[in-house]
């Protein structure tokens, strides 16, 4: 980061949209976490453009990647590198800028900062030191994959990158076998076949899933099917390219067996009258109350 005069700073505060110059207002001192496109540069928000143009300091993972976005929208702000390899040196400099009353914008190479990138450490330090942290929402690969997958989205769990070793990967899947949510992972194209095989073995071959590739880009693809079907496909087509998000649907509810129902009724009848026990069992199992009431009477008669 280099010192600039007020005139120099003012000259670069703005962006261009369809050849129209748009001035950017000065920002209040804070750490701004700015989401950027995950592929299609048209997915940037107006608020993000104004923040990137108006920030006193702009930090990013790779200045070359961010420069492409800035050039597209005529933003003259000079990006400053902050990534996992220089965080120990660059982080304190960014915190010093906040201490000096400056606005600091942080972007990742693509998507929302702090999602599987080193920005978490900086945000945590800023919060601990009492500075405001302001999210500027926008593109997110996990959410784009989730909504495009066609899988249930009322509850989901984003678990980031999977381990590279097969055993560790299987152990990771085992942690989520019973999770009542759609699972979202990042995976590399050259491992997707092995990952699907492991997922089918651990989570179940018939579990629904979607391999979401090159999201928002020219060759965007959603390949949907069971884990077994997808594993078979990528076993035959192993020359996959591009960035991948793997989305795996939640486990299907197992129908209650007669033994399950008997156990529920027996447990409830210990503390509740027969009628109330049948009502609660109907709520828990989804079976008709009348059937459960009669079943409970039969069970009590059999017990003498």
N, C-alpha and C positions, 0 to 999 in steps of 0.2 A: 504494500500500500504506500502510495506516495502522496505528499501534501499537494493540494490544489488551491488555487485562488478562488474566491467567491465567483468571479466572472467565469472562470473555466468550468466550475461546477454548474453554474446556471446555464451555460451554453449547451451542456450535454443532457440536461434534464428534459427529456421528451422522447416520443417515438413516432413512427410513421405507420399509418393504416390506410392502405389503398392510395398511396401517394398524398395523403393528407397529414400534415404535421399536427401532432397532438401534444400539447405541453403537459408535463408531469408535475404535480404539486409536490412540494417538499414533504417529507415524511417525519413523523414524530420519532424521537429516539426509541429504538426497539430492535429486537431480532425478528426479522420477517422470514418465515419458511414458505418459499414460493414454489408451487407445483408448476412444472413445465411439461410440454408434450412428451408422450412416450414413443412417438413416431411421426405422426402428422403434425407439422408445425402450425397448422390452422387451429389446433386444439388449445392454444393459449387463451387465457382470459384477459379482458381489458384491465381488470384490477392487477393482474400479474404484470402486464406490460408497464403500467404506471409505476408499480413498485420497483421493477428492474431498472427503469429509467430514472426514478427519483431517489433511490437509495444512495446514501453517501458512500457506502462500501458494498460491493457486490462480490460475494464469495461463491465458489463453485468447485465441483470435483475436478473437471478438466476444462481449462480455459478454451481449448480448441473447439470442444463440443458446444459450450455455451456461446462462443463467438458466432457460430452458425445461426443460432436463434436470434442473437442480438442484431446481427447484420440483416436478417430477414425483416426486422421491424425498425431498422434505422436507429437503434439504441447505441449511443456512444459511450456509455458507462464502461469502464475498464474492469474486467473480471479479475479476481484475486483467487489463487488456488488454495483450496482447503480440502484435503482428502486424508485417508487413513495413514498415508506414509509421512505426512508433514503436520498432522494434527497437533502434536506436542509443541511445535513452533508456531504454527499459524493460529491455533486456537486462542492463545493469550493475546495475540495482536488484534484479533477480532473483539475480544472482550475489552481490551483497552479502548477500542473505538467506541464501544457502547459506553464505557466510563467517561469518555470525552464528550458524550452527548450526541453521538452520531447514530444514524440509522444504518443497520446492517441487514442486507438481504442474502439469504442462503438458498442455493438451488443445487439439485443433484443433476447428474447427466440426463436423466429422464424421470418423469413422474414426480411423486410427492417426497420431499426431503424427510429423512429419518426413517423411511421404510426401507430396511435392509441397506443402510448406508451410514457413514460415520457421523452424520450430523447430530445424532442422538446425544453424543458426549457434549457438544457445544451447547445445545439447547438446555441440557441438564445443568451445565455450569452457569448459563445465563440466568436460569430460574433461581438457582441457589444464591446468586449474587443480587437478586432482587430486580432484574431487568424484565421488561415486558417481552413476551414471546407471542408473536401474532402469526397465525397460519393464514396463508393465501391459498384457498382450495383450488383444485383443478384436476388434471389427469392423474389416474392411478391405475397401474396395470392389474393389480389384484381385483379391483372393483370392475374394471372393464371386462376382465375374463369372467368374473362371476355372473354379471348380467347377460353376457353373451353366450354363456354355457348352456342356459336353459335348465340349470339345476336349482334346487330350492335355495332361496336367499334370505329366508326369515331368520336364520342363524348360521353364521359362518365363522371359520377360524383360519386366519392367515398365519402360516408357519414358516415363511421365508424360504431360504435355500435348503435343499435336502443334503445330507451327508454324501460324500463321493464314494465311500466304501459300501459294499453290498450289505454287510452285517449291520453296520451303523444305520444304513437307510431302512432296513427291515425293523430294527429296534425303534426307529423314529415313527414308522407307521404303526407299530404295536401300541405306542402311547395313545393313539387316536382311534383305536378299533371301535370303542363304544361311544365316542364323542357324538352327541346328537346334533351335528352341524355339518355343513358342507366344508370340505377342507381345500385350502388353496396353497400351492407350493410354486416356487420358482425352480426350474430345472434347465440344464443345458441340453442342446439338441443331440449330442453324441451319447448321452446317458438315458434318454427318454425311454428307449426300448427296455433296458434293464430295470429301470424304475417302475414301469408299468407291470412287468413280470413280478417284481417284489410286492407291489401294491396288490395285485390280484391274489398272490399267495397269502398275504397277511390280512388284508381287509375283506377279501372275498371276490371271487371271479365275476360274480353277477352284479357287483356294485357299479352304479352308473358313474360315468366320468366324462371329461372333455379336455382334449389337448388344444390349447389356445395359442396359436403361433403368429408372430409378427403383427401383434395388435396395432390397429390404426394405420398400418403400412400398406403398401401396394399389394403384397401377397398375403394379406391377413387370412387366416384359416381357423375354423372351429371344427375339429373332428370329434364327433360324439359317439358314445357307445358304452358297452360294459368294459370293465378293466380287462377282461379276457379278450374281448374283440379288439380293443385298442392295442394290447400287447402283441396280438397276432399280426396286426397291420404293421406295426413298427418293427417287428422281427423281419418282415419281408422288405420293408422300406426303411433301410438304416442310413440313408444319406440325407437325413433331415438337416435343415439349416434354419437359422433365425432364432430369436428369443422366444422362450416357451413359458407359459403359465399352465400348470396342471391343476385342474379343478375336479375334485372327487366328491360325489354326493354323499349324504348321510346314510348310515345303515338303515335298511328297511325294518320297520317294526315287526317283531316276531309275533305271530298270532298266539294268544294265550292258550296253553294246553289245558286239558281237564285237570291235570295235577296242579297247574298254576292257580286255576280258579278255586279248587278245593282248599289250597293253602291260604289264599286271600280270605275266603269265607271263614275258615277256621280261626284265623288270626283276628278278624274283625269281631267275630261272635264272642270272643273272650271278654270284650269291654262294652259291646253294644247290644241292645235288644235285637231280636231277629229281624224285624222290619227295617230298622235303621242300618243294620249290618248289610242287608240286601241292597238298600239304596246306595250306600257307599261303595259296595262291590260293583254295582252297575256303573258308577262313575269311573271307577278305576279300570274296569275291563272293557267297557263299552257293550256288555251283554245286557239283554232285557232284565229289568228288575224282577218281573214276575217269575221268570225262569230261575233266577238266582235265589229268590225267596223260597220257592219250592225245593230247590236243591239243598238249601240250608236246613229246611225242615226234615228232609230225608236223611241228611247227615246226622242230625240230632237224634232222629228216631233210631238210626242204626247204632248209635253210641249207647242207646238205652236210656 
